[in-house]
Amino acid sequence: MKNIPIGQYMVNEGIITDEQLQAALDAKKNDNTPGKFFGDYVVELGFVTDVQFGQVLARKNNLTFVDLDDPEFAIDVEAVKKIPEALARKHTIIAIKITGKRLTVASYDPVNFYIFEDIKVTTGMDVVPVLATKAAITKAIGKIYSNANVGNVISSVEDQFKGDGDVDEDAAEIAERVDNAPIVKLCTTIVENSFRADATDIHIEPFKTYTRIRIRVNGDLIELMNVSNVVHNSLITRIKIISGMNIAEKRVPQDGRFTQVVDGTTLDVRVSNLPTVNGEKCVIRILATGDVGVRKITDLGMTDYNYDRFSRLIKVPQGVMLVTGPTGSGKTTTLYAALGELAKPNVNVITVEDPVEKNIEGINQCQVNAKAGMTFAAALRSILRQDPDIVMVGEMRDQETAEIAIRAAITGHMVLSTLHTNDAASTVTRLVDMGVAPYMVATSLIGIVAQRLCKVVCDECKTPRVSTEEENELLGISESVTIYDACGCPKCNNTGYTGRTAIHEILLCTPTMASLIAADGKTDAISQLAREEGCKLLRDNVAELVQVGRTTMDELVKLTFAV
């Protein structure tokens, strides 16, 4: 069994079929990319996960498999230091344990004799190979070497600027100085560490004596590091240079963007600069580009009830479907999921966005450029002459855009868009307030999806208790039930939460609802009718999550409390 190829071994073990083996071999033959193994193709084609393949390979070669992504797996930092970072990155290996004169090394290619000879010569220790996935090793290399370097980076940057109290330097002087390694390394390290912490935004905030750097993780801002204020100008200038801003202009806000590769993932990084009394504040939004696939509608975290309602919405051939909620509530993700479902080879799908966040295969995507006169309204007018079947408008920001979008829906197009409103019912009155006639809203609207992102409580450390009477009232129940509080443990970085899920409120525009909207019905009346017709409110959705132990009362209050 040991001498047969890994593909045949997987077939014999019943892990893949003969057809899947042939498909993987054909893909390998047609691609022939240097450095790619059979396992890469099996994983890419979705036949097994990289962890499953690693476990099979370890079994075949009689090796130990280690899951470096497991939060409970501890890598010995002293062992890591035995191998220089350049060598670890060259061979995609990481040392994980020292036992006397033996060094345990994780590799995704543990039968490559030359790698381990190289390590033996460098470290002077006997090497014990174990198997891990390539992605997990790359991530661990980035995280551990970066954490070890971050203190040195900050020290070297601050040492360089010591005694340089003049923060009002000439732009040319700063640009020249910024090309040096420490400030470049600091900028790169901030983005890398933020991405590894699953942050969505980075805030670089200048104060009188220091600059604070915070990151937004699961909706909350947490402090990443503080640096000396003498570093601030050069750090901001470095960010301005790579994101294409004017480094000489410090008096007006500017926007830019750049890309950076972290642990094999290409990040699309958007930058916003704002002059404040202590200097320029910079906020960086991290977006994973096309490397991260568009989610399917089944992955949006909807309950079965809401998923059924949402599926009915996107089957309607023409009309307007709106997704609403505050900034950062996952509206664009929901729209992209709907587009992924609707984009068939026989339909023409065009989007106008500001900016285009993910590139989707088979869809025509346009980017707004206000300076060049490419506004939402101008783009939308032109799009309607492009024979579209489905149009997505990134956001209805003004009366002109809203009116064109709704006219497009009335003339037989499917239009998807977003609005910033608190719930589904108030979206209708917002459109009317923007100047769209009630009868036009009534005839064009298919439905409204209001959503928020709700933190998921950590299963390892959540603590059970019985709900109080006041909490029962908020949950809409008559008897006390077991609910959970967030606690905090190493797995969740002592936050009590692991990731987020979406909660939804889906209003369908039935004939009765359309009549009420056309008669200029107010928010309360629309909300009342929606509930009678089976619309479950955001409060109902999050209350269900509290009762099944997926989130906490704190999240329910934070997301849906109203006076």
Backbone torsions as a table, in degrees:
resi	resn	phi	psi	omega
1	MET	NA	-30.9	-173.9
2	LYS	-68.0	-33.8	-172.9
3	ASN	-87.1	-8.0	-179.8
4	ILE	-79.5	155.1	179.5
5	PRO	-60.3	154.3	-176.7
6	ILE	-61.7	-34.5	179.9
7	GLY	-62.4	-46.6	179.7
8	GLN	-66.2	-36.5	177.7
9	TYR	-59.9	-41.4	-180.0
10	MET	-67.2	-35.5	177.0
11	VAL	-66.1	-46.3	-180.0
12	ASN	-60.4	-32.9	-179.6
13	GLU	-81.3	-7.8	-179.8
14	GLY	78.7	20.3	-177.4
15	ILE	-85.9	-39.5	173.7
16	ILE	-129.7	164.7	179.7
17	THR	-94.4	169.0	176.5
18	ASP	-60.0	-38.0	-179.8
19	GLU	-64.7	-41.6	179.9
20	GLN	-67.5	-37.8	177.0
21	LEU	-60.2	-45.5	-178.9
22	GLN	-64.1	-40.0	179.5
23	ALA	-61.9	-42.4	-179.9
24	ALA	-66.9	-41.4	179.1
25	LEU	-65.0	-38.8	177.9
26	ASP	-64.8	-42.0	179.3
27	ALA	-62.1	-41.0	179.7
28	LYS	-65.8	-41.6	-178.9
29	LYS	-65.1	-41.2	-177.1
30	ASN	-76.6	-27.5	-175.2
31	ASP	-89.1	-59.6	176.8
32	ASN	58.6	34.0	177.6
33	THR	-71.0	131.7	179.3
34	PRO	-60.4	139.5	176.3
35	GLY	83.8	0.1	177.9
36	LYS	-99.7	133.3	-177.8
37	PHE	-103.5	171.6	176.5
38	PHE	-54.3	-41.8	-178.7
39	GLY	-59.2	-35.6	179.4
40	ASP	-61.6	-39.1	-178.0
41	TYR	-72.8	-38.8	179.4
42	VAL	-63.0	-40.2	-179.5
43	VAL	-71.1	-45.1	-179.9
44	GLU	-58.1	-39.4	-178.8
45	LEU	-77.2	-4.4	174.4
46	GLY	80.2	15.0	-179.8
47	PHE	-73.7	-35.5	175.6
48	VAL	-143.1	164.2	172.9
49	THR	-84.9	164.8	179.7
50	ASP	-63.7	-32.5	178.5
51	VAL	-67.5	-43.6	179.4
52	GLN	-61.2	-42.7	179.6
53	PHE	-64.2	-41.9	179.0
54	GLY	-60.1	-41.1	179.8
55	GLN	-65.1	-39.8	179.1
56	VAL	-66.0	-46.3	-179.1
57	LEU	-60.8	-40.8	178.6
58	ALA	-63.6	-41.3	-179.5
59	ARG	-64.0	-43.0	-177.9
60	LYS	-64.5	-39.2	-176.4
61	ASN	-95.5	8.5	178.1
62	ASN	57.0	45.6	179.9
63	LEU	-117.0	167.4	175.2
64	THR	-89.2	134.7	174.9
65	PHE	-100.1	132.9	177.4
66	VAL	-120.1	135.5	177.9
67	ASP	-97.4	96.9	-177.2
68	LEU	-68.8	-18.9	179.6
69	ASP	-80.3	-11.6	179.6
70	ASP	-67.7	121.9	-177.9
71	PRO	-57.4	-25.6	-177.6
72	GLU	-85.7	-7.7	179.7
73	PHE	-83.1	120.0	-176.2
74	ALA	-102.3	123.9	175.4
75	ILE	-93.5	131.7	179.3
76	ASP	-75.3	113.8	-176.8
77	VAL	-63.3	-33.6	178.3
78	GLU	-63.8	-36.8	177.3
79	ALA	-65.8	-41.9	-179.7
80	VAL	-56.8	-41.0	-176.4
81	LYS	-64.8	-17.7	-178.6
82	LYS	-66.7	-28.6	-179.1
83	ILE	-107.1	124.2	178.3
84	PRO	-59.3	148.2	-177.1
85	GLU	-57.9	-40.8	-177.7
86	ALA	-61.2	-40.7	-180.0
87	LEU	-69.3	-39.9	178.8
88	ALA	-61.5	-42.7	-179.6
89	ARG	-71.6	-36.5	-178.7
90	LYS	-61.0	-44.8	-176.3
91	HIS	-100.5	-1.0	-172.9
92	THR	49.6	65.3	178.5
93	ILE	-135.2	158.3	173.1
94	ILE	-148.6	133.5	176.8
95	ALA	-76.8	136.8	-175.2
96	ILE	-121.4	-17.3	-176.2
97	LYS	-158.5	144.9	173.5
98	ILE	-114.5	128.7	174.7
99	THR	-129.0	98.0	-175.6
100	GLY	63.1	-118.6	178.8
101	LYS	-100.2	16.3	-179.2
102	ARG	-110.4	135.1	-178.6
103	LEU	-114.2	118.4	177.6
104	THR	-83.8	124.5	-175.5
105	VAL	-123.1	128.9	177.3
106	ALA	-89.5	130.5	178.9
107	SER	-141.1	155.4	175.4
108	TYR	-95.9	-4.0	178.5
109	ASP	-131.5	68.5	-169.7
110	PRO	-75.5	-1.1	178.2
111	VAL	-99.5	4.3	179.2
112	ASN	-84.5	98.4	-173.9
113	PHE	-59.2	-37.9	-173.2
114	TYR	-64.2	-36.3	179.7
115	ILE	-59.4	-47.8	-174.2
116	PHE	-73.2	-28.9	173.1
117	GLU	-65.1	-41.1	178.2
118	ASP	-58.7	-45.9	-179.1
119	ILE	-66.6	-40.0	-178.5
120	LYS	-61.8	-42.0	179.1
121	VAL	-66.0	-42.5	-177.2
122	THR	-68.3	-43.0	-172.1
123	THR	-96.7	-21.0	-176.3
124	GLY	70.3	21.9	-178.4
125	MET	-123.6	155.8	173.5
126	ASP	-73.9	138.9	-174.8
127	VAL	-104.2	131.8	174.1
128	VAL	-110.4	107.3	-177.9
129	PRO	-79.6	139.5	168.7
130	VAL	-129.0	162.7	-175.1
131	LEU	-103.8	138.0	174.2
132	ALA	-145.0	166.8	-179.2
133	THR	-77.0	151.0	-178.8
134	LYS	-60.9	-42.2	-178.6
135	ALA	-63.0	-42.0	-178.2
136	ALA	-67.2	-38.5	179.3
137	ILE	-66.3	-45.6	179.6
138	THR	-58.0	-44.4	-180.0
139	LYS	-63.8	-43.6	-178.9
140	ALA	-66.1	-40.1	177.6
141	ILE	-58.8	-50.2	-179.1
142	GLY	-59.1	-47.0	-174.4
143	LYS	-67.4	-49.4	-171.5
144	ILE	-76.1	-45.5	178.9
145	TYR	-65.2	-36.7	179.6
146	SER	-65.6	-43.9	178.7
147	ASN	-62.0	-37.3	-180.0
148	ALA	-69.2	-31.9	-175.9
149	ASN	-85.7	-22.0	-169.1
150	VAL	-60.5	-39.9	178.1
151	GLY	-62.9	-42.7	179.7
152	ASN	-65.0	-38.3	-179.4
153	VAL	-62.7	-49.3	-179.0
154	ILE	-61.5	-43.4	-179.2
155	SER	-61.7	-45.7	-176.7
156	SER	-66.8	-36.2	178.4
157	VAL	-66.5	-46.3	-176.9
158	GLU	-68.7	-36.2	177.8
159	ASP	-61.7	-38.8	-177.5
160	GLN	-64.4	-33.5	-175.0
161	PHE	-96.6	-1.3	-178.6
162	LYS	-61.3	138.9	179.9
163	GLY	79.6	-1.6	179.0
164	ASP	-100.1	69.2	-173.3
165	GLY	-71.6	-19.0	-176.7
166	ASP	-74.9	106.8	-179.2
167	VAL	-93.6	-8.5	178.4
168	ASP	-95.7	67.0	-176.8
169	GLU	-86.7	163.0	174.1
170	ASP	-68.4	140.5	-176.0
171	ALA	-58.5	-38.4	-179.1
172	ALA	-65.8	-39.5	178.1
173	GLU	-61.7	-44.4	-179.2
174	ILE	-63.4	-44.8	-177.6
175	ALA	-59.8	-40.1	179.6
176	GLU	-66.2	-45.3	-177.4
177	ARG	-67.4	-34.0	-174.6
178	VAL	-65.6	-21.9	-180.0
179	ASP	-69.2	-10.5	-178.9
180	ASN	-71.3	159.8	-172.2
181	ALA	-62.8	-45.6	-172.0
182	PRO	-58.1	-43.0	-176.3
183	ILE	-71.4	-35.1	177.1
184	VAL	-64.3	-44.2	-179.8
185	LYS	-63.7	-40.6	-179.8
186	LEU	-62.3	-46.1	-179.3
187	CYS	-60.7	-45.5	179.2
188	THR	-63.2	-42.8	-178.0
189	THR	-63.4	-39.6	-179.5
190	ILE	-60.5	-47.2	-178.7
191	VAL	-66.9	-42.2	-179.2
192	GLU	-61.5	-50.7	-177.3
193	ASN	-65.2	-33.7	178.5
194	SER	-67.7	-44.2	179.1
195	PHE	-62.8	-41.4	-179.5
196	ARG	-67.4	-23.8	177.2
197	ALA	-88.3	8.8	-178.6
198	ASP	61.1	36.5	179.2
199	ALA	-81.5	149.8	176.3
200	THR	-100.5	-26.4	-177.4
201	ASP	-141.0	152.1	173.9
202	ILE	-122.7	129.7	177.7
203	HIS	-110.9	120.1	175.8
204	ILE	-108.8	107.3	-167.9
205	GLU	-118.3	118.5	-179.1
206	PRO	-84.7	135.3	171.5
207	PHE	-124.5	-179.0	-171.6
208	LYS	-62.2	-42.9	-173.9
209	THR	-112.4	-9.1	-179.0
210	TYR	-155.8	167.8	174.2
211	THR	-116.6	125.9	-178.7
212	ARG	-98.7	134.7	177.8
213	ILE	-117.7	117.3	-179.3
214	ARG	-121.3	155.0	178.4
215	ILE	-127.2	148.2	179.4
216	ARG	-98.6	113.6	179.6
217	VAL	-120.9	125.5	-178.0
218	ASN	53.2	35.6	175.7
219	GLY	88.7	-9.4	-178.8
220	ASP	-112.3	144.0	177.1
221	LEU	-85.9	128.0	175.5
222	ILE	-127.4	148.8	-175.3
223	GLU	-75.6	130.1	177.8
224	LEU	-93.9	-49.3	178.8
225	MET	-167.6	162.6	170.3
226	ASN	-116.2	141.4	174.9
227	VAL	-127.7	162.2	-179.6
228	SER	-64.3	145.7	-177.8
229	ASN	-66.0	-20.2	180.0
230	VAL	-69.7	-17.4	179.5
231	VAL	-83.2	-21.8	-166.5
232	HIS	-54.6	-50.9	-175.0
233	ASN	-59.9	-41.6	-178.8
234	SER	-70.3	-35.0	177.6
235	LEU	-64.5	-46.5	179.4
236	ILE	-63.7	-40.6	-179.9
237	THR	-64.3	-40.4	177.0
238	ARG	-59.2	-44.7	179.9
239	ILE	-64.2	-39.1	179.5
240	LYS	-63.8	-40.6	-177.8
241	ILE	-63.8	-49.5	-175.2
242	ILE	-72.4	-21.9	-179.4
243	SER	-99.5	9.1	171.9
244	GLY	75.8	27.9	177.8
245	MET	-93.5	168.8	176.4
246	ASN	-83.9	112.2	-175.3
247	ILE	-73.9	-18.9	-179.2
248	ALA	-81.0	-19.8	-176.7
249	GLU	-91.4	111.9	-179.3
250	LYS	-117.1	0.5	-171.7
251	ARG	-99.1	-15.9	-178.3
252	VAL	-125.0	153.3	177.8
253	PRO	-64.3	148.2	177.1
254	GLN	-136.3	156.9	176.8
255	ASP	-127.2	149.6	177.0
256	GLY	-159.8	-177.2	177.3
257	ARG	-157.0	154.9	174.6
258	PHE	-151.1	170.0	176.7
259	THR	-117.9	149.2	177.9
260	GLN	-146.3	138.7	178.4
261	VAL	-95.9	123.1	178.1
262	VAL	-126.0	122.2	178.0
263	ASP	49.6	39.9	176.4
264	GLY	84.9	-4.1	178.4
265	THR	-105.4	129.7	177.7
266	THR	-83.2	121.9	179.6
267	LEU	-99.9	138.1	170.9
268	ASP	-97.4	115.9	-172.2
269	VAL	-113.3	120.2	178.8
270	ARG	-101.4	138.1	-173.7
271	VAL	-123.8	135.8	175.3
272	SER	-127.6	129.9	-176.9
273	ASN	-114.5	137.3	-177.9
274	LEU	-138.6	121.7	177.7
275	PRO	-68.3	130.9	175.1
276	THR	-125.3	178.2	-174.9
277	VAL	-65.3	-27.5	-178.3
278	ASN	-100.2	4.9	-176.7
279	GLY	135.8	-170.1	-177.4
280	GLU	-88.2	126.3	174.5
281	LYS	-90.3	138.1	-177.5
282	CYS	-123.6	131.2	174.1
283	VAL	-119.6	127.6	-176.2
284	ILE	-113.5	123.1	177.3
285	ARG	-99.4	125.7	-178.5
286	ILE	-98.7	122.8	177.4
287	LEU	-125.6	129.1	173.4
288	ALA	-76.2	133.4	-176.4
289	THR	-82.1	-156.3	-176.9
290	GLY	-56.8	-11.4	177.7
291	ASP	-60.5	-29.5	180.0
292	VAL	-100.7	119.4	-172.9
293	GLY	-65.4	155.3	175.9
294	VAL	-68.9	136.2	-178.1
295	ARG	-71.9	151.1	173.4
296	LYS	-85.5	162.4	-178.0
297	ILE	-67.4	-20.1	177.5
298	THR	-76.3	-11.1	-178.0
299	ASP	-101.1	12.2	-175.0
300	LEU	-86.0	-2.1	178.8
301	GLY	80.6	18.2	179.9
302	MET	-76.8	148.9	171.2
303	THR	-69.7	162.5	180.0
304	ASP	-58.0	-37.3	-179.2
305	TYR	-64.2	-49.2	-179.3
306	ASN	-69.0	-34.3	178.9
307	TYR	-62.6	-39.5	178.6
308	ASP	-64.0	-43.1	178.8
309	ARG	-65.7	-41.6	-179.2
310	PHE	-65.4	-40.3	178.6
311	SER	-61.3	-37.2	178.0
312	ARG	-66.7	-36.5	-179.5
313	LEU	-60.6	-48.4	-172.4
314	ILE	-80.1	-1.1	174.8
315	LYS	-85.3	-16.8	-177.5
316	VAL	-68.3	130.1	-172.7
317	PRO	-71.1	-33.2	178.1
318	GLN	-143.7	155.6	-177.8
319	GLY	132.8	-177.1	-178.3
320	VAL	-108.7	129.3	170.3
321	MET	-115.3	125.5	-177.9
322	LEU	-111.5	139.2	172.9
323	VAL	-113.8	124.2	-173.5
324	THR	-124.6	159.7	179.5
325	GLY	152.7	168.8	-180.0
326	PRO	-70.6	172.8	177.3
327	THR	-58.6	136.7	177.3
328	GLY	76.3	25.8	179.9
329	SER	-102.7	8.8	175.8
330	GLY	87.2	18.5	-178.0
331	LYS	-61.8	-45.4	-177.4
332	THR	-64.4	-37.9	178.5
333	THR	-60.2	-42.9	179.1
334	THR	-64.5	-42.7	179.7
335	LEU	-63.5	-44.0	179.2
336	TYR	-62.6	-38.2	178.3
337	ALA	-63.5	-41.7	178.2
338	ALA	-64.7	-41.8	179.2
339	LEU	-63.9	-40.4	178.5
340	GLY	-58.7	-34.2	179.4
341	GLU	-76.2	-35.1	-173.9
342	LEU	-86.8	-24.0	-173.3
343	ALA	-75.8	84.1	176.8
344	LYS	-96.3	161.8	-178.2
345	PRO	-60.8	-23.1	-175.7
346	ASN	-95.1	10.5	177.5
347	VAL	-124.7	151.8	178.6
348	ASN	-101.7	112.1	-178.7
349	VAL	-110.0	126.6	178.6
350	ILE	-128.1	137.4	177.3
351	THR	-121.1	152.1	169.6
352	VAL	-127.8	117.4	-171.5
353	GLU	-132.1	161.3	177.4
354	ASP	-140.5	92.3	-6.9
355	PRO	-94.1	178.7	173.6
356	VAL	-73.4	115.3	-173.8
357	GLU	-88.1	-35.3	178.6
358	LYS	-137.6	137.9	175.9
359	ASN	-86.4	124.0	-178.2
360	ILE	-111.4	128.5	-179.6
361	GLU	-61.9	132.0	174.3
362	GLY	85.9	8.0	-179.4
363	ILE	-124.1	136.8	177.8
364	ASN	-85.0	116.1	-176.4
365	GLN	-115.6	128.0	179.5
366	CYS	-111.4	145.9	178.7
367	GLN	-109.6	136.6	178.3
368	VAL	-69.5	138.9	174.6
369	ASN	-140.3	92.4	-172.9
370	ALA	-62.0	-37.8	-177.8
371	LYS	-61.6	-35.8	-178.4
372	ALA	-89.0	2.7	179.8
373	GLY	86.2	7.8	178.8
374	MET	-89.4	76.4	178.6
375	THR	-88.0	172.5	177.0
376	PHE	-56.8	-45.5	-176.3
377	ALA	-65.8	-44.7	-178.9
378	ALA	-64.8	-42.6	179.8
379	ALA	-64.1	-41.0	-176.9
380	LEU	-65.3	-39.9	177.6
381	ARG	-59.9	-44.2	-178.4
382	SER	-68.4	-39.0	-179.2
383	ILE	-59.4	-36.7	-177.6
384	LEU	-68.3	-13.5	175.2
385	ARG	-96.5	5.6	-178.7
386	GLN	-100.4	17.3	179.0
387	ASP	53.1	55.8	-178.9
388	PRO	-85.2	155.0	169.0
389	ASP	-99.5	-41.6	-178.7
390	ILE	-128.4	131.9	179.6
391	VAL	-122.1	132.5	172.5
392	MET	-113.9	125.4	177.1
393	VAL	-107.1	120.6	-175.3
394	GLY	-50.2	-44.1	-179.0
395	GLU	-159.4	138.3	174.0
396	MET	-87.8	96.6	-172.5
397	ARG	-93.8	-23.9	-175.6
398	ASP	-146.4	174.4	-177.0
399	GLN	-60.7	-41.7	-176.0
400	GLU	-61.4	-48.7	-179.6
401	THR	-61.8	-45.2	-178.3
402	ALA	-60.9	-44.2	-177.8
403	GLU	-65.1	-43.3	-179.1
404	ILE	-64.4	-42.8	-179.3
405	ALA	-62.1	-41.9	-177.6
406	ILE	-72.4	-36.0	175.0
407	ARG	-64.4	-37.6	178.1
408	ALA	-61.7	-39.3	179.5
409	ALA	-67.2	-40.4	-179.1
410	ILE	-65.6	-32.1	-178.4
411	THR	-87.0	15.0	168.9
412	GLY	104.4	14.9	177.8
413	HIS	-103.7	156.7	171.9
414	MET	-94.3	121.5	-177.5
415	VAL	-118.5	128.1	175.6
416	LEU	-114.9	137.2	-179.6
417	SER	-156.7	176.4	178.4
418	THR	-126.4	158.3	175.9
419	LEU	-143.8	152.2	176.3
420	HIS	-95.6	89.4	174.5
421	THR	-133.5	164.0	-173.2
422	ASN	-80.2	-32.4	-179.8
423	ASP	-149.3	176.3	-174.4
424	ALA	-66.9	-43.2	-175.0
425	ALA	-64.3	-39.6	-177.1
426	SER	-72.4	-13.1	179.0
427	THR	-66.0	-38.7	-179.5
428	VAL	-62.8	-47.6	-178.9
429	THR	-68.0	-30.6	176.4
430	ARG	-62.4	-43.9	178.8
431	LEU	-61.5	-41.6	178.6
432	VAL	-65.5	-42.4	178.5
433	ASP	-63.1	-30.5	179.4
434	MET	-72.6	-9.9	176.0
435	GLY	110.1	6.4	177.0
436	VAL	-84.9	131.3	-177.7
437	ALA	-63.0	137.2	-179.0
438	PRO	-52.8	-38.4	-177.1
439	TYR	-67.0	-31.0	179.1
440	MET	-72.3	-38.4	176.8
441	VAL	-62.6	-45.9	-177.0
442	ALA	-61.3	-40.6	-175.8
443	THR	-80.4	-21.9	-175.5
444	SER	-100.4	-25.9	-171.3
445	LEU	-72.5	131.8	174.0
446	ILE	-94.9	-48.2	-178.7
447	GLY	-178.4	170.7	-177.7
448	ILE	-131.7	132.5	175.6
449	VAL	-112.1	111.0	174.4
450	ALA	-96.3	138.2	-178.3
451	GLN	-147.0	160.0	174.0
452	ARG	-139.9	164.5	172.1
453	LEU	-104.8	129.0	-173.8
454	CYS	-117.0	129.9	-178.8
455	LYS	-68.9	139.2	179.8
456	VAL	-96.4	127.2	-176.5
457	VAL	-70.4	144.7	-178.0
458	CYS	-70.8	125.0	-178.8
459	ASP	-66.7	-26.7	-175.1
460	GLU	-72.0	-36.3	-170.8
461	CYS	-122.5	3.4	-179.3
462	LYS	-64.2	142.4	-176.6
463	THR	-114.6	128.1	-177.2
464	PRO	-80.0	151.2	171.2
465	ARG	-158.4	172.4	-179.6
466	VAL	-95.6	137.8	-178.5
467	SER	-69.4	148.1	178.7
468	THR	-86.1	171.8	179.7
469	GLU	-62.2	-41.2	-179.9
470	GLU	-62.4	-40.0	179.2
471	GLU	-70.3	-34.9	176.7
472	ASN	-59.9	-37.7	179.8
473	GLU	-64.8	-42.5	178.6
474	LEU	-66.4	-35.0	179.9
475	LEU	-78.8	-14.1	-179.6
476	GLY	74.8	32.7	179.7
477	ILE	-124.7	160.6	-176.4
478	SER	-98.5	-26.3	-179.2
479	GLU	-115.5	148.8	-179.6
480	SER	-66.3	144.2	178.4
481	VAL	-130.2	169.8	175.9
482	THR	-79.7	125.0	175.3
483	ILE	-125.7	172.2	-174.4
484	TYR	-124.3	146.4	173.0
485	ASP	-107.5	147.7	175.2
486	ALA	-75.2	141.5	-176.9
487	CYS	-119.6	-67.3	-179.3
488	GLY	123.8	128.6	179.3
489	CYS	-153.8	172.7	-178.7
490	PRO	-58.3	-33.3	-177.5
491	LYS	-61.5	-37.0	-177.5
492	CYS	-105.0	21.1	-178.7
493	ASN	55.2	33.8	178.3
494	ASN	61.1	25.5	177.6
495	THR	-96.5	-22.6	-177.0
496	GLY	89.2	-7.0	-176.8
497	TYR	-130.6	147.6	175.4
498	THR	-127.2	98.2	176.9
499	GLY	77.3	-175.8	-178.3
500	ARG	-136.2	156.5	172.8
501	THR	-130.3	162.0	-178.4
502	ALA	-94.4	146.3	169.7
503	ILE	-115.2	146.1	-171.3
504	HIS	-131.2	155.4	172.7
505	GLU	-137.0	114.2	-172.4
506	ILE	-115.1	114.2	179.9
507	LEU	-100.4	125.1	177.1
508	LEU	-99.4	136.7	-179.2
509	CYS	-88.4	85.0	178.6
510	THR	-76.9	168.9	177.3
511	PRO	-55.3	-39.0	179.3
512	THR	-65.2	-42.0	179.7
513	MET	-64.9	-41.6	179.7
514	ALA	-61.3	-38.7	178.6
515	SER	-64.1	-41.2	-179.8
516	LEU	-65.9	-41.1	180.0
517	ILE	-66.3	-42.5	179.8
518	ALA	-62.7	-30.5	178.6
519	ALA	-84.6	15.1	178.6
520	ASP	61.8	44.4	178.7
521	GLY	-65.2	144.8	-178.5
522	LYS	-85.8	168.9	-174.6
523	THR	-54.2	-46.2	-177.1
524	ASP	-60.7	-43.5	-178.9
525	ALA	-66.4	-40.1	179.4
526	ILE	-65.1	-43.2	179.8
527	SER	-62.3	-42.2	-179.7
528	GLN	-63.0	-45.6	-179.9
529	LEU	-65.7	-40.4	-179.9
530	ALA	-59.2	-42.1	179.9
531	ARG	-66.5	-39.3	178.9
532	GLU	-63.5	-31.9	-178.4
533	GLU	-89.5	9.8	172.1
534	GLY	99.9	10.5	178.6
535	CYS	-77.0	121.1	176.2
536	LYS	-89.6	126.5	-175.8
537	LEU	-74.1	166.7	177.7
538	LEU	-55.1	-40.5	179.8
539	ARG	-59.8	-42.2	179.4
540	ASP	-62.9	-41.3	-177.4
541	ASN	-65.2	-47.0	-178.3
542	VAL	-72.2	-30.1	177.2
543	ALA	-63.7	-37.6	176.2
544	GLU	-62.1	-42.3	-179.7
545	LEU	-65.1	-36.4	177.8
546	VAL	-64.2	-44.0	-175.3
547	GLN	-70.2	-26.7	177.8
548	VAL	-94.1	4.8	174.2
549	GLY	81.6	22.5	179.8
550	ARG	-93.3	-21.4	177.4
551	THR	-146.3	-174.1	-171.8
552	THR	-119.1	167.4	175.7
553	MET	-62.9	-33.6	179.1
554	ASP	-57.7	-41.2	179.3
555	GLU	-68.6	-38.6	178.5
556	LEU	-59.6	-46.6	-179.0
557	VAL	-65.7	-45.0	-177.0
558	LYS	-62.1	-37.6	-174.4
559	LEU	-87.6	-33.4	-168.7
560	THR	-129.1	5.0	-177.1
561	PHE	-68.0	135.7	177.7
562	ALA	-136.1	149.2	-177.9
563	VAL	-71.0	NA	NA
